Amino acid sequence: MAAYLVGHITVKDDGLWQEYVAGVQESLAPFDARIIFRGQLAEVLAGQHEHDLAVVIEFPDQSTLDTWFGSKKYQSLIPVRDKAADVVILTYNS
């Protein structure tokens, strides 16, 4: 069953954010993951939402997603991520 990481993002530092995104791209390769969607919020149609960017990444399964998230490479990017943006990360299974 595929698993999806969904990130809601508000960038604080564009340069650091680009560094983080490049690192994430590199970190995904060994996990057979692919970016399904990356985009800018167009409109909130119902409720409240504080972030203006989103990303959806597909993994083969939840175990692979969890292994990637805990990987040394991704964990090394977290300090950059936290300086670069306010981020909410969620996972979903299909």
C-alpha positions, 0 to 999 in steps of 0.5 A, a space after each residue: 500500500 503506497 504511503 504519502 508524505 504531505 508537507 505544508 510549508 511557509 518559507 522564511 529563508 529562500 536560500 536555505 530552503 533551496 539547500 534543503 529541497 536539494 538535499 531532500 531530492 538527493 535523500 529520496 533516491 535510495 527509497 524509490 520515492 517520487 515527488 507527486 506534487 509541489 506547488 503554491 496555495 491558490 486559495 483556501 475554500 473552507 476553513 483556515 490554513 496558514 501555509 502557502 506551499 505544499 509538497 506530496 511525496 509518494 513512497 512504496 509503503 509506510 515502512 519505507 517512508 518511516 525509514 527515509 524520515 529516520 535516515 541519517 541523510 534526511 535527519 541531517 537536513 532537519 536543522 536546515 529545514 527548521 531555519 528555512 521554513 515553518 513546516 507541518 509534515 503528515 503521512 497518509 496511506 492509500 
